[in-house]
Amino acid sequence: MTGKHYLLDAISRKPVDRIPVVPFIHVNFVKAFFKRDDIDPIVDTIRVYDHFGFDIIHRNCTIEAQAIEV
């Protein structure tokens, strides 16, 4: 069972043998973890998730603030 399946089943209240753990890990933590600034934000973040045994559910979005005219 993948991390995605664990999460979807848990949300749907289906029985799972463990609760999925999917924390948001910011790139600053990844840099601190590897003690360097030149990281690959995807590959090295996945390495951190693997290190701690977290499920990996990739998210990649940017929210930009836009001016709202009133």
Number of C-alpha atoms within 10 A of each C-alpha: 6 11 16 15 12 20 20 13 15 16 9 9 9 10 10 13 7 9 13 19 15 16 11 11 12 10 16 11 12 22 17 10 12 12 10 10 11 8 14 12 13 13 9 16 21 18 12 17 19 12 9 8 11 15 19 19 16 12 8 6 6 6 5 6 6 6 6 5 4 3
